[in-house]
Amino acid sequence: MAVKDAGRAARPDKRATADRAPAREPERRADSAELIQLLTPEGERVEHPDYPLEVSAAEVKALYRDLVIVRRIDFEAIALQRQGELGIWASLLGQEAAQVGSGRALGPRDMAFPTYREHGVAWCRGLDPVKLLELFRGVSHGGWDPTEHNFHLYTIVIGSQTLHATGYAMGVQRDGAVGEDGEAVIAYFGDGATSQGDVNEAFIWASVNNAPVVFFCQNNQWAISEPLERQSRTPLFLRAKGFGFPGVRVDGNDVLACLAVTRKAMQAAREGQGPTLIEAFTYRMGAHTTTDDPTRYRLSAELESWKLKDPIERVKQYLIRTQQAEMSFFDEVEAEAAAVGSRVRAACQQMPDPEPLTMFDYVMTSETAQLAAERDGFAAYLDSFAGEDAVTAQEAR
Amino acid sequence: MTTLTLSRALNEGLRKALEANPKALIMGEDVGKLGGVFRVTDGLQKDFGEARVIDTPLAESGIIGTAIGLALRGYRPICEIQFDGFIFPAFDQIVSQLAKMRYRSRGSVKLPVTIRVPFGGGIGAVEHHSESPEALFAHTPGLRVVACGDPADAYAMIQQAARSDDPVLFFEPKRRYWDKAEVDIDGGLAAALPMDTARVLADGTDVTLLCYGPMVRTCAEAAVAAASDGRSIEVIDLRSLAPLDTETIFASVRKTGRCVVVHEAVVAGGLGSEIAAQVTQECFYNLEAPVLRVGAYTTPYPPSRLEEYYLPDLDRVLDAVDRSFSY
């Protein structure tokens, strides 16, 4: 069933002032856009003619488990930041379904290019969440091998990775790996990134090359403090048309719809039908990062309305309503999530700082004489304090 | 030996690079059918196909960003930025991604991406077609920055760059594209000087003249002119700007006691400033005079009718050499 999104009614532009020509009435984003949905906020399963999805109880339960665990990891990370164990954290609260749905749509040979908020996708790809905490603790800049889980490094500059994903997809084409049993690439980015030149260039490159890449935009409505109206006057998914490939809008809080829509787009890409833009319509329920204060720029009523569309609660209601899960199942998932949380917490607290000299490692494939000299000089400088440390330790006693 | 222009020598070198490794690709604006605006890639698309010699959309960030993706997939892109002044839309991808991704991954990924940049002035061009932005990249850890100065180096160094597992900014002296010289295109690369070493072009005893790219010919001519005045100039083509071959530089300055650095780029904050600082630090007791720098003034590149005044030439170089003897 195709439903209309009533979540955000179009409103007149209140910012039009004398020194700024009144803008055209913004396209009625909410009313003009078809929102693909397979599971309502109340947990009712609905059908969509273009996205038939057969999922077993076991599969839905597995998705529910993912959702709960990634929310728990996020919760632990926020707490760890508050306790001074992490420098910063970018919360995914509210975006679990978009990430788990799309992440579970990927095949093992598909490649994912994340932003810095794709903790749920990382989980689905099998990356240890502790690696993510390393980055936000300041122990590494990421440091994982992208080929190990086909999950590229987090990219912090907004939108850059969409070009990397597109180039990678061009490599897939050149490897002859497009076809029924082919490979595809997914690029993650947010609503704010759609204003970046790189994202628009990636759309062009992907389009003219017919590259096997899916652009997965999590429209969480806010680019730090700026609402979508500051980024776009047209629904984001409609932009794809201008670049010459299909765009769809999916309920980003509906894990089943995100799964079905991403699966279809990835399969189309694998088979050589080129790129798709998926706009996952969701909401950033938390702050942009732990340093952000959303109360300065948005009303709490907005958050409250989105809480009614929570991505996890609707799956739970569906499982209960259809009697596909006993209450004990939910307790087990909670317990497992708590265990993952404890493990992540302990690993973070025990994570040692890197050795100072490691900052010289991996600048290039072979070390230059200059860098070697700098490393040696710095090592000697550090050694010059060795005696002082002993004295200080003695004084401390 | 074959007589080739610098442009043609690059073309032959690129052909060898494409033959040597099936993962090597060429990508850029107008590099295919047209063969590049300087004809450096002439005929390569015809021989290697559109999948390996790629005419890209007109967006420099896109060229470098997708080259990074291709490199992550195992390819070895050789990108062309059509003119020096057009590299800035790609600056973010080069500095924030290409230069840092290996470090970010703690060595898990390598990015064998070569970026060819025709650079420098002297061709009577409009704005943005005559710039020398090499110091911006030499200042960025994670990049190798080289400049060729003659056809033989052009031929060898572009192949070495293509073989490098690190990203390379490859600066080509566009006003020397049509200079001709003998190039051994049948010999292998084994005999070629490694890409990260400087070359002593002319031995001398009185002053060391350091240069690269378009200034190599200018400085070689200056050495000949100075010889008739009884001054013995040692000319060194730096070739590699990051890393610098300081061993060769210091050995020469310790011998001559005088050092003049010449480039087309703005003097302030340029490569010459870094070299002057390092030479002063390492050769302090050998110096008879401060290290002098010859280059552009701290202005944007002027309209081309003024460029002969703006660019260092034989007289400006000899003037600096004279000044280094006045201390």
Interface residues (C-beta under 8 A of the other chain):
Chain A: S140 H141 G142 G143 W144 D145 P146 T147 H152 L153 T155 V157 S160 T162 L163 H164 A165 T166 G167 Y168 A169 M170 G171 V172 Q173 R174 D175 G197 D198 E201 A202 I204 W205 V208 D361 Y362 V363 M364 T365 S366 T368 A369 Q370 L371
Chain B: L25 A51 T56 P57 A59 S61 G62 I64 G65 T66 A67 I68 G69 L70 A71 L72 R73 G74 Y75 P89 D92 Q93 S96 Q97 K100 M101 R102 Y103 R104 S105 R106 G107 S108 V109 K110 P141 G142 R144 D165 D166 D196 P243 L244 T246 E247
